[in-house]
Amino acid sequence: METSSITLVQTETSSKVASKISQIIPSSWHVADPKYAGHVRIGSDNYFTEWFDSREEAELERRCLEKRLSYELIKTVEDEGYYPERAKLVEEKYQSSGRTNSLYTGLNTEDVNIPNSTSN
């Protein structure tokens, strides 16, 4: 009689948050002297500071909130980019083209022969 054993391997999947944002928000856009609060969003979680009379106070408290949440250490999918290799290639082509106008359009047409049909 043969016995077989099956080993189950548990893989841990860690998902990165899609994006993060850190900003100062006013209590109202139409009031001349609004109060300000710090806002940090990591993925779908929102964190707020208390409301302050000056923007500078809210900025300081927001920085403290970022430190408590380890904001700078959190890696996001947005940081990786959807296709980082493409961005690197385009930047290299832009730098080598000698352009200074910040226009990236047409970089591939300058040094690549594009066929008239896509049947190939």
C-alpha positions as CSV (number, residue, x, y, z in Angstrom):
1,M,0.0,0.0,0.0
2,E,1.4,3.3,-1.0
3,T,1.0,6.4,1.0
4,S,1.5,9.9,-0.4
5,S,1.9,13.0,1.5
6,I,0.8,16.4,0.3
7,T,2.7,19.4,1.6
8,L,0.7,22.6,1.7
9,V,2.7,25.7,1.1
10,Q,1.2,28.9,2.3
11,T,2.2,31.9,0.4
12,E,1.9,35.3,1.9
13,T,0.7,37.9,-0.4
14,S,1.4,41.4,0.6
15,S,-0.4,44.1,-1.3
16,K,0.9,47.6,-1.7
17,V,-1.4,50.5,-1.4
18,A,-2.3,52.1,-4.6
19,S,-1.5,55.7,-3.7
20,K,-0.9,58.1,-0.8
21,I,-1.3,61.8,-0.4
22,S,-0.4,64.4,2.3
23,Q,-1.9,67.9,2.2
24,I,-3.3,70.8,4.1
25,I,-7.0,71.5,3.7
26,P,-9.0,74.6,4.6
27,S,-12.2,74.4,6.5
28,S,-13.8,76.4,3.8
29,W,-12.7,77.8,0.4
30,H,-15.0,80.9,0.4
31,V,-14.3,82.3,3.9
32,A,-11.6,84.9,4.2
33,D,-10.0,83.5,7.3
34,P,-10.5,79.7,7.4
35,K,-9.1,77.1,9.8
36,Y,-6.7,74.5,8.5
37,A,-6.1,70.8,9.1
38,G,-3.6,68.3,8.0
39,H,-4.8,65.4,5.9
40,V,-2.9,62.2,5.1
41,R,-4.5,59.4,3.0
42,I,-2.8,56.1,2.7
43,G,-4.7,53.8,0.4
44,S,-8.3,54.2,1.5
45,D,-7.5,55.2,5.1
46,N,-7.8,58.9,5.9
47,Y,-6.1,60.6,8.9
48,F,-6.7,64.2,10.0
49,T,-5.1,66.5,12.5
50,E,-7.0,69.0,14.6
51,W,-8.1,72.3,13.1
52,F,-5.7,75.2,13.5
53,D,-6.0,79.0,13.0
54,S,-2.9,79.2,10.9
55,R,-1.7,77.1,8.0
56,E,1.8,76.9,9.5
57,E,0.5,75.2,12.7
58,A,-1.4,72.7,10.6
59,E,1.7,72.0,8.5
60,L,3.7,71.2,11.6
61,E,1.1,68.9,12.9
62,R,0.7,67.2,9.6
63,R,4.5,66.5,9.5
64,C,4.1,64.9,13.0
65,L,1.2,62.8,11.8
66,E,3.3,61.6,8.8
67,K,6.1,60.6,11.2
68,R,3.7,58.7,13.4
69,L,2.3,56.8,10.3
70,S,5.8,56.2,8.8
71,Y,4.4,58.0,5.7
72,E,7.8,58.2,3.8
73,L,8.5,54.5,4.3
74,I,5.3,53.3,2.8
75,K,5.8,52.1,-0.8
76,T,3.0,52.4,-3.2
77,V,2.1,51.1,-6.6
78,E,2.0,54.7,-7.8
79,D,5.7,55.0,-6.8
80,E,6.7,52.0,-8.9
81,G,4.9,53.4,-11.9
82,Y,2.7,51.3,-14.3
83,Y,5.6,50.7,-16.7
84,P,8.8,52.2,-15.2
85,E,11.0,50.8,-18.0
86,R,9.1,52.8,-20.6
87,A,9.5,56.0,-18.6
88,K,13.3,55.4,-18.3
89,L,13.5,54.8,-22.1
90,V,11.6,57.9,-22.9
91,E,13.7,60.0,-20.6
92,E,16.9,58.6,-22.1
93,K,15.6,59.4,-25.6
94,Y,14.6,62.9,-24.5
95,Q,18.0,63.6,-23.0
96,S,19.9,62.3,-26.0
97,S,17.7,64.3,-28.4
98,G,19.0,67.6,-27.0
99,R,15.5,69.0,-26.5
100,T,14.9,71.6,-23.9
101,N,11.2,72.3,-24.5
102,S,9.8,69.6,-22.3
103,L,7.9,68.0,-25.2
104,Y,8.2,64.2,-25.3
105,T,6.0,63.8,-28.4
106,G,7.6,62.4,-31.5
107,L,10.7,61.0,-29.9
108,N,10.2,57.6,-31.5
109,T,9.6,59.0,-34.9
110,E,12.9,60.8,-35.1
111,D,15.1,57.8,-35.0
112,V,12.8,54.9,-35.9
113,N,11.4,53.9,-39.3
114,I,7.7,53.4,-38.8
115,P,6.0,51.1,-41.4
116,N,2.9,52.2,-43.2
117,S,1.0,49.0,-42.4
118,T,0.7,47.1,-39.3
119,S,0.4,43.7,-41.0
120,N,4.0,42.8,-40.3
